[in-house]
Amino acid sequence: MEVNRKKLINLFIENISNAILHRILEKAVEDDVIRRYYDKEFLNSFEIAKKYREKINPVDDKLPDSSEIKGIIIKRVNNELKIRISKGYKNIDLSLVESAANTILSELKIN
Amino acid sequence: MVILAGKISKGTLMDQIYIPKERPLGFELGAPVVIKPAIEEAEIKAVYYNVDKLEPIKVMIIQNIFSELSALDNIIVTGSFLERGFQFNDIDVILINDKKTDPKKIEQHLNKLFDLNFHIIALDYNILLKGLETDPLYQAMLSRYVAKKRLIFRYKNKINYKLLDLHLLKSNLLIKNFDYLTGSQKYDMTRNLMAIFLFLNNRKISNAVIDGEIKKLLKEKAESIKHNIINKALFLKEFKGLYNKIFDRILDGVKNGSE
């Protein structure tokens, strides 16, 4: 199926937001022993996002709209986390979102 | 392949094996050959749990996996490989060993050896038990298996809402990527959602129960999802409805303080 750039970027944002959300929530799980075995889901979202990234031009360089993309991702992840915090979730560190986004986006050559 | 059998006899400087002058193709003078003892390696008697029938070639592969990893305490083969036919994506293998095992290394080794895709999880017995207590997918995975040794588990479901929230994220991908997923990816995400639903309701989790509930609650046959022939609008409506109900219940659980 042919997908246009805008749609690809949206799909990329959805999946990478899911991956970052997973990474942050993982840290909120108190059980250390179990937690170690649950990074698989992060990888699922990350791998899907990576496939979309490979179809967005320029493939080997920073995206011109990288700061806009980063902004949307941070906003989405923060919203999801705030829903949880309002329901009584503890140990969620909102300050981790930006650094997690920076790391992942650099890895995927977005910024 | 033609096999010739012979006996080692005593020679003066070296011992030898005599083979007939009239030989099949491949046994010409100068052809390289392999000799190995004709005594069969002892076959490991595998334990089949909820697996009625398995194609002979799959039985052979499982036997070879067990022999290859014979040093480990227990080996469990599970997942779609045990379903009828050959439409499996990979071979799920759980390795149970008290000593630390590198699953990636073993995965690469088996991939190369069998020219198939393996997915290896390595853990010790206590972690497996903990996984069964808290993870619906572990329960689904171990509702059907072939193992080197019999497994005896005694556990009670322990609901850890934060972990269930993590598991649920996997099914969220179906809503976001519907048009771009294969049938088997959609089925995995649906199965995950249903396993969480059953777990929260303290119900038994097995492939048959999951497929039955998919039909009942999402109005779609598991087979149709696997073959990617579903009515998108109807299916997504039911899926999102159930997803939101489960998500709300998980957040209520977190709110009420049970982890």
Interface residues (C-beta under 8 A of the other chain):
Chain A: M1 V3 L11 E14 N15 N18 L21 H22 L25 E26 A28 V29 E30 D31 V33 I34 Y37 Y38 E41 N44 S45 I48 I83 R84 K87 G88 Y89
Chain B: I121 L123 I127 K130 G131 T134 N160 K162 L163 D165 L166 H167 L169 K170 N172 L173 K176 N177 D179 Y180 L251 D252 V254 K255 N256 G257 E259
